[in-house]
Amino acid sequence: MTTHDKDAGNVKRTRKAVVPDHLQPLATALGTLAMAWGGLEQTIAAIMVTMLRLPSLKGAIVAGNIELIPQIRIIRHIAVVLKLNKNLYDNLKSDLSLVENHLCKERNRMFHDLWISDGSNGKMNRVTLKPDLDRTDPTNWKFKRDKKQMSELEVSDLTLQVNDAHVRLQSVLRDVEQHLAQSTSPDK
């Protein structure tokens, strides 16, 4: 366990990590996914800001106030206005669709679902609880439970997919920058 010492005036406090040893690999995998996701989000924001031709401060303000999915939708629309070549547009569209339709959903499940130990086998279950209306009695709500056994390997697989999309989108960003530098469009 990690120990952090804090000196608060004359009082020295010690805080220990609360992750049990058997969960360290899963916790590490989730932390690595969080870091990879942050890089992916920054690259998507950079694509949007670049396409909109915003200076860095204005771009940071705009990107910091728009959630990821709306950023993706803005990028798709601006890409049409900028008349990107077909190959660049198709690569951008494909990667953004993967992020929006698969990676976002899986990442959200990893971070927002309930994690429950499977008992003695050391496995963990990722549990999604969704309120569901009882069709026979519209005043009665029940929870729909989706349980999936997970390990750090499944989390790491998602991290690899996020990293791959990130690398491809960084390449798209460079291509967009090059397109804008060569563009004679009045939107430049």
N, C-alpha and C positions, 0 to 999 in steps of 0.2 A: 504494500500500500504506500501511496505517496503521502508525504507529510509536508505541509506548508506552514512556515512560521510567520506569524504576524506580530509586529511590535506596535502595540497601541498604547502609546505613552509609556507608563511604567508596567503595564500588564502585557505579558507575552502569552499569546493564545496559539494553540496548535490545532489544525484541522486535518483530519485524515480522510482519504478518499473513501467513498461509501460503496464502491463496486467490489463485491466479493471476488475472491481469486478465480473461482470457476467461471465468472462472467467477463473476466478481463479480455479474452480474445474477441468476444462479441462486442463489448464496449469499444475496443480499439477499432474494430471493423466499422462500427457506426460512426465513430469520430473521424475516421479516414473518409467515409462517404460524405460526411458534412463538409470536410475541407475540399473535397473534389467538387461537390455541388456549388460551393462558393465560387470556385474558379469558373465553372460553367456559366453561372449567373452573371458574373462580371464580363465574360466574353460576349454573351448575348446583349447585355447592356451596351457594351462598346460597339457592337454592330449597329444597334439602334441609333446611338449618338452619332456615329460616323455617317450613317445614311442620312440623318437629319442635318448633318453639317453643323452641329452645335459646338461652340467652344467648350473646353474641358469643364469649367465651373458650371456653366449653364447645363451642360450635358449631365454632370453629376447630380445636379438638383433635379432635373427631369427624371433621369433613370432611378434615382433614389425614391421617387414618389410614384412610380408605376410598378405594379406587381409583374411577375415574370410572364404570365400568359398574355396580358395586354401588350407587353413589350413584343412578344412573338407576333401578335396580330398586327401591330404597327409595322414591324419589319416586313411582313408579307406584303402589306399594301404599298409601302414605300419602295420595295423592290420592283414592283410593277411600274411605278412612276419613274424610277431611275433607269428602266429599260436594261436591266442586267442581261448579259448574254444567256442563252438557254442553259448551257452547262452550269454556269454559276447559279442561276436561279433554281435549277433542279436540285443541285447540291444543297443550297440553302433551305429550300422547301422540305426536302427529305429529312435533313438533320433537325430542323425545327419541329417537324411532325413527330419525329421520334421522341424529342424532349417533351412535347406537349401531351402526346397520347400514350406514352409508355413510361419514360423515365420520371416525369413529375409524379405520376400516380404511384409508382413503386417507391419512390423516395418518400412521399408523404406517408405511405403505409409503414415504412421503416421507422420514421420519426414520430408518428402520431398514434400508432396502434399501441395496444397494451401488450407488454411482454410478460409471459408467465412461464415459470419453470415447469418442465414436464416430469419433475420428480427425480427419481434416482438415476435416470439415464444421462443426466447432464444436458439434455436438449432443451431448447426454449421454443415456446409457441408464441407466434405473433397473432394477436386476436383483434379483429375488427368488430366493434359493436355498433350496429346501426339501428336507430329507432325504425320500427316497421308497424304500419297500421294493420290491425287485425281486420281482414276483409269481411268477416262475418259480423263483427261488432265495431263500427267506426269510432266508438268512444274508447276502445281498448287499444293501447299501444303495447308492443312487446319489442324486445331487442333481438335483432337478427345477429347471430354470432358466426363469424367466419374465422376459423382457426387454421393456422398453417405452421407446421413444424419448421423451424429455421435454425441455421447455424451461421457462424461467421463466414462460411464459404459462400452462402447465398448473398450475404451483404457485400462481400468482396466482389462477387460476380457483377452486382449492380454498380459498384464503384468502377470496375473496369469499363462497363458500358458508358458510364458518365464520363470517364476520362477519354474514351475513344471519341465520343460526341464532342467533347471540349476541344480536342486536337483538330478534328475536322472543322469545327466552327472557327477556330483560330485561323485556319487556312482560308476559310471563306472570308473572314474579316480582312486578311491581307489582300485577297482578290477584289473585295469591295473597295478598299482603299485605292488599289491600282485602277479600277474602273472609274472611280470618281476623279482621279488625277488626270485621266485621259478624256473624260467626258466633256463634250461641248454643249451639253444640255443647259438650258436656262435655269434649271433647278440646281445646278452646281453651286 
